[in-house]
């Protein structure tokens, strides 16, 4: 079954999705309901689409994994929640979630709590429940093929042998047409075991690079939600590609 559904037909004004609400959701105030409204033109010709976004950071729950390379997806979502004032204090579909907005665009932030390899068990049901289309499911995760601290935003892709991404794709009926926000962590040095490398904390110099990247990533995520894959995102990717190159 395909959990991510197509966006409903949009008319002028705003639409609140009608759904069966869980006990947790009944405690949420009406101001936290995800809504859809028509696309509108913004200054400088940029169009903002008010269809909800689901932004999911991949990682492992628990203090044991806090600050490790494999958990930078969690860290990015934490930075976004702080920047936008979105409180993450509700558990739904095995994920810690927070509902709010970026600008006037409704967003759902999520951190799956069922461990990395089972992340799809949260993403699929959340996308279905809140009727988020595939094109608005943003997956944030660590990427060894990128140098440490280098970021990349892309509209779709494969799983690249990342077990968390693989799980998400499986719960989206094998579909790959959803955006990804990759955070570079580099490759293991020498013959170091990959699992040990992923579950290791950053060195002080690496941590400095990652912290700077996360700050840049918050702005990029905000831009993506408000403008989509615009020329600003293209320039962001180009700048990231050459950020550590020296002439």
Secondary structure, DSSP 8 states (H G I E B T S, - for coil): ---S-------SSEEE------HHHHTS-GGGS-EEE--EE-GGG-EE--S-EEEEE----SGGGTTBGGGHHHHHHHHHHHHHT----EEETTEEEEEEEETTEEEEEEEESS-GGGTHHHHHHHHHHTT--GGGEEEEEEETTS-TT-EEEES----TT-HHHHHHHHTTTT---S-EEEEE----STT--HHHHHTSB--HHHHHHHHHHHHHHHHHHHHHHHH-S-HHHHHHHHHHHTTT---
